[in-house]
Amino acid sequence: MYDVVALGEALIDFTMVSADGEGYPTMAAHPGGAPANFLAALSKFGARTALISKVGDDSFGHLLLGTLAKAGIDGKGVAVDSEVFTTLAFVTLDSKGEREFSFARKPGADTCIKEEELDLELIDQAKVFHFGSLSLTHEPSRSATEAAAMYARAKSKLVSFDPNLREPLWKDLKEAKERMIWGMEMADVIKISDDEVKFLFGMEPEEGCKYIFSCFAPKLLFVTCGGDGCWYMNPKAMGHGDSLKGIKILDKTGAGDIFGGSAMYKILQSGKDPAELTGQELAEIVRFASAAAGLSATKAGGISSVPEPEEVLKYC
């Protein structure tokens, strides 16, 4: 049995370490991918997790499989394809740790998973199914993701969604909005950033939180705002939690995913339906998730930056 099964990209993030006089970066490779980062946080804190994905039959693909195993993420649902390369993301950073993404993904292995390759028994064995928008950008992974999400709903699983907008991966931003909204319509728990709220609805975070909740009626909604904290809402309460202060930001890659995975861990730990969590319980969840996300941003990478549980608890 699993607590959470996620579908989506496992990839290599190449993050800028320095730049030469002409601006060409020296980069370090880190294992990542939003769903994999999400699961890494859950696994670090003791949850049972599995990933459904595809990597290439190449050195990076095999490295990722080893990293997933080391992180405690079951990789039996990860297909290995000799016809495509493992997806690569190149992340440049400014002085504040803000990121700009470029991708080697034409196609990347993660977009090539087919519906018939899905291990649906993993979803059968899970309490929660999680997915994001990157697997919705291209076929055949789009159809596979849609089929998996609908299967999870039909099986009465808790469905979690992170829109996770990466504009360079979409040929048409109108289509991006449509697919992201579809994902929100499917989800019981939504974790969305302030930038994505503005992209989809042209609203500021607090207004967007209320609007999304009224339109999509999730059981629980998080609107993360980086250094400005997080708005949250369920049928019982709405509130705002602060981000972790007094830390030196190095790399924000994966911080939002780690927030989402950490929050899901605390939801599962509560043993309650997300719609039934009290305002106090939600505040505690956001405090824990914000601490985990903030601490992750003091280190490079996604999967490898998840902090130890005892480190997070010091801030809770």
LOLO-277545 format. One line per 2 residues: number of its first residue (from 1); for each residue x, y, z of C-alpha. Coordinates in nm, 2 decimals, m for minus. Example, Ala and Ser with C-alpha at 12.3 -4.5 7.8 and 13.67 -1.06 7.14 Angstrom:
// LOLO-277545
1) 1.23,m0.45,0.78  1.37,m0.11,0.71
// end
This chain:
// LOLO-277545
1) 0.00,0.00,0.00  0.11,0.36,m0.07
3) 0.02,0.69,0.09  0.07,0.89,m0.23
5) 0.13,0.79,m0.60  0.23,1.07,m0.84
7) 0.25,1.08,m1.22  0.48,1.31,m1.41
9) 0.83,1.41,m1.49  1.15,1.29,m1.33
11) 1.43,1.49,m1.49  1.77,1.64,m1.44
13) 1.79,2.01,m1.34  2.12,2.18,m1.45
15) 2.15,2.47,m1.21  2.39,2.76,m1.27
17) 2.68,2.77,m1.03  2.87,3.06,m1.19
19) 2.91,3.24,m1.52  3.22,3.34,m1.72
21) 3.30,3.68,m1.85  3.07,3.63,m2.15
23) 2.78,3.51,m1.95  2.81,3.14,m2.02
25) 2.71,2.94,m1.71  2.89,2.66,m1.53
27) 2.61,2.42,m1.42  2.57,2.15,m1.17
29) 2.33,1.85,m1.23  2.06,1.78,m0.97
31) 1.78,1.52,m0.98  1.43,1.67,m0.99
33) 1.10,1.71,m1.16  0.80,1.85,m0.97
35) 0.62,1.52,m0.89  0.94,1.36,m0.79
37) 1.03,1.65,m0.56  0.68,1.63,m0.41
39) 0.72,1.26,m0.33  1.07,1.31,m0.20
41) 0.94,1.54,0.08  0.67,1.28,0.17
43) 0.92,1.00,0.17  1.17,1.19,0.38
45) 0.90,1.24,0.65  0.80,0.87,0.65
47) 0.52,0.84,0.39  0.50,0.55,0.14
49) 0.53,0.68,m0.22  0.56,0.57,m0.58
51) 0.61,0.75,m0.91  0.46,0.68,m1.25
53) 0.69,0.83,m1.52  0.93,0.76,m1.80
55) 1.30,0.81,m1.84  1.55,0.74,m2.12
57) 1.77,0.43,m2.13  2.07,0.66,m2.07
59) 2.31,0.76,m1.79  2.08,1.03,m1.65
61) 1.78,0.80,m1.66  1.96,0.53,m1.46
63) 2.09,0.79,m1.22  1.74,0.91,m1.16
65) 1.62,0.55,m1.09  1.89,0.52,m0.83
67) 1.80,0.85,m0.68  1.44,0.76,m0.65
69) 1.52,0.44,m0.48  1.76,0.61,m0.24
71) 1.49,0.87,m0.16  1.25,0.59,m0.07
73) 1.02,0.64,m0.38  0.91,0.32,m0.54
75) 1.01,0.34,m0.91  0.83,0.03,m1.04
77) 0.60,0.26,m1.23  0.89,0.43,m1.41
79) 0.93,0.30,m1.77  1.27,0.31,m1.94
81) 1.26,0.39,m2.31  1.57,0.35,m2.54
83) 1.41,0.56,m2.81  1.41,0.90,m2.62
85) 1.64,1.09,m2.39  1.58,1.17,m2.03
87) 1.44,1.52,m2.00  1.69,1.79,m1.90
89) 1.61,2.13,m1.75  1.85,2.42,m1.74
91) 1.80,2.67,m1.46  1.97,3.00,m1.44
93) 1.94,3.21,m1.12  1.95,3.58,m1.04
95) 2.10,3.73,m0.72  1.77,3.66,m0.53
97) 1.76,3.29,m0.64  1.48,3.36,m0.89
99) 1.48,3.11,m1.18  1.46,3.11,m1.56
101) 1.41,2.77,m1.73  1.52,2.62,m2.06
103) 1.44,2.26,m2.15  1.59,1.98,m2.36
105) 1.25,1.81,m2.43  1.17,1.77,m2.80
107) 1.05,1.52,m2.70  1.17,1.43,m2.36
109) 1.11,1.09,m2.21  0.86,1.22,m1.96
111) 0.62,1.33,m2.24  0.63,0.99,m2.40
113) 0.46,0.78,m2.14  0.15,0.61,m2.29
115) m0.18,0.52,m2.14  m0.11,0.15,m2.19
117) 0.22,0.18,m1.99  0.04,0.31,m1.68
119) 0.07,0.08,m1.38  m0.29,0.14,m1.25
121) m0.24,m0.10,m0.96  m0.02,0.16,m0.80
123) m0.32,0.40,m0.79  m0.54,0.12,m0.66
125) m0.30,0.08,m0.37  m0.27,0.46,m0.29
127) m0.47,0.69,m0.07  m0.37,1.00,m0.28
129) m0.30,1.05,m0.65  m0.10,1.36,m0.74
131) m0.02,1.52,m1.08  0.10,1.85,m1.23
133) 0.07,2.03,m1.56  0.40,1.94,m1.73
135) 0.26,1.60,m1.83  m0.03,1.78,m1.99
137) 0.18,1.98,m2.24  0.23,1.71,m2.51
139) 0.09,1.37,m2.63  0.10,1.09,m2.54
141) 0.16,1.19,m2.18  m0.14,1.42,m2.18
143) m0.38,1.14,m2.25  m0.20,0.92,m2.01
145) m0.23,1.18,m1.73  m0.60,1.25,m1.80
147) m0.67,0.87,m1.80  m0.48,0.83,m1.47
149) m0.66,1.13,m1.30  m1.00,1.01,m1.41
151) m0.92,0.66,m1.29  m0.81,0.79,m0.95
153) m1.14,0.98,m0.92  m1.34,0.68,m1.02
155) m1.16,0.48,m0.75  m1.25,0.76,m0.49
157) m0.88,0.85,m0.43  m0.79,1.19,m0.30
159) m0.66,1.38,m0.60  m0.40,1.65,m0.57
161) m0.29,1.89,m0.84  m0.02,2.16,m0.89
163) m0.05,2.37,m1.20  0.33,2.44,m1.20
165) 0.34,2.67,m1.50  0.65,2.65,m1.72
167) 0.56,2.88,m2.02  0.84,2.77,m2.25
169) 0.70,2.41,m2.26  0.36,2.52,m2.40
171) 0.31,2.59,m2.77  m0.01,2.79,m2.69
173) m0.06,2.96,m2.36  m0.44,2.95,m2.42
175) m0.41,2.57,m2.42  m0.20,2.59,m2.11
177) m0.48,2.78,m1.93  m0.74,2.52,m2.05
179) m0.53,2.22,m1.93  m0.44,2.38,m1.60
181) m0.81,2.46,m1.53  m0.90,2.11,m1.62
183) m0.65,1.98,m1.36  m0.81,2.21,m1.10
185) m1.15,2.08,m1.18  m1.03,1.73,m1.12
187) m0.86,1.80,m0.78  m0.96,1.78,m0.42
189) m0.64,1.95,m0.31  m0.48,2.23,m0.51
191) m0.14,2.40,m0.46  m0.10,2.70,m0.68
193) 0.15,2.99,m0.68  0.07,3.36,m0.69
195) 0.22,3.38,m1.04  m0.01,3.11,m1.16
197) m0.31,3.28,m1.00  m0.22,3.59,m1.19
199) m0.16,3.40,m1.52  m0.49,3.22,m1.50
201) m0.72,3.47,m1.34  m0.54,3.81,m1.34
203) m0.59,3.83,m0.96  m0.38,3.89,m0.65
205) m0.33,3.60,m0.41  m0.60,3.67,m0.15
207) m0.86,3.76,m0.41  m0.76,3.46,m0.62
209) m0.78,3.22,m0.33  m1.14,3.32,m0.27
211) m1.22,3.31,m0.64  m1.07,2.97,m0.70
213) m1.24,2.82,m0.40  m1.58,2.95,m0.50
215) m1.54,2.83,m0.86  m1.37,2.49,m0.82
217) m1.48,2.40,m0.46  m1.17,2.20,m0.37
219) m1.15,2.04,m0.03  m0.84,2.24,0.04
221) m0.65,2.51,m0.15  m0.31,2.66,m0.10
223) m0.19,2.97,m0.28  0.18,3.01,m0.22
225) 0.35,3.35,m0.25  0.72,3.28,m0.21
227) 0.87,3.50,0.06  0.52,3.65,0.13
229) 0.39,3.33,0.27  0.08,3.13,0.18
231) m0.30,3.18,0.17  m0.51,2.87,0.25
233) m0.87,2.78,0.25  m1.11,2.50,0.30
235) m1.48,2.49,0.39  m1.41,2.56,0.76
237) m1.14,2.83,0.75  m0.93,3.08,0.55
239) m0.60,3.22,0.66  m0.25,3.33,0.58
241) 0.08,3.18,0.70  0.42,3.35,0.69
243) 0.72,3.21,0.50  1.03,3.11,0.69
245) 1.23,3.42,0.78  1.60,3.47,0.85
247) 1.74,3.22,0.60  1.98,3.27,0.31
249) 1.82,3.17,m0.01  2.04,2.98,m0.25
251) 1.81,2.80,m0.50  1.43,2.80,m0.50
253) 1.41,2.51,m0.74  1.16,2.25,m0.60
255) 1.06,2.47,m0.30  0.70,2.48,m0.41
257) 0.69,2.11,m0.47  0.84,2.04,m0.13
259) 0.58,2.27,0.02  0.31,2.07,m0.14
261) 0.46,1.73,m0.04  0.52,1.85,0.32
263) 0.16,1.98,0.34  0.02,1.65,0.21
265) 0.23,1.46,0.46  0.07,1.66,0.75
267) m0.28,1.62,0.59  m0.23,1.24,0.59
269) m0.08,1.25,0.94  m0.40,1.42,1.06
271) m0.62,1.13,0.95  m0.89,1.37,0.85
273) m1.06,1.47,0.53  m0.89,1.79,0.41
275) m1.23,1.96,0.41  m1.27,1.89,0.78
277) m0.94,2.04,0.90  m0.99,2.32,1.14
279) m0.83,2.67,1.11  m0.57,2.58,1.38
281) m0.48,2.25,1.20  m0.45,2.43,0.87
283) m0.22,2.69,1.02  0.00,2.41,1.17
285) 0.02,2.24,0.83  0.12,2.56,0.65
287) 0.38,2.64,0.92  0.54,2.29,0.87
289) 0.52,2.31,0.49  0.66,2.66,0.48
291) 0.95,2.56,0.70  1.03,2.26,0.48
293) 1.01,2.47,0.17  1.22,2.75,0.31
295) 1.49,2.52,0.43  1.50,2.35,0.10
297) 1.58,2.68,m0.07  1.90,2.71,0.13
299) 2.04,2.42,m0.07  2.07,2.34,m0.44
301) 1.84,2.11,m0.63  1.50,1.96,m0.57
303) 1.50,1.60,m0.45  1.84,1.64,m0.28
305) 1.73,1.96,m0.09  1.45,1.82,0.12
307) 1.54,1.89,0.48  1.55,1.64,0.76
309) 1.23,1.61,0.97  1.40,1.72,1.29
311) 1.54,2.03,1.12  1.19,2.13,1.00
313) 1.04,2.08,1.35  1.28,2.33,1.50
315) 1.08,2.60,1.31  0.74,2.47,1.40
// end
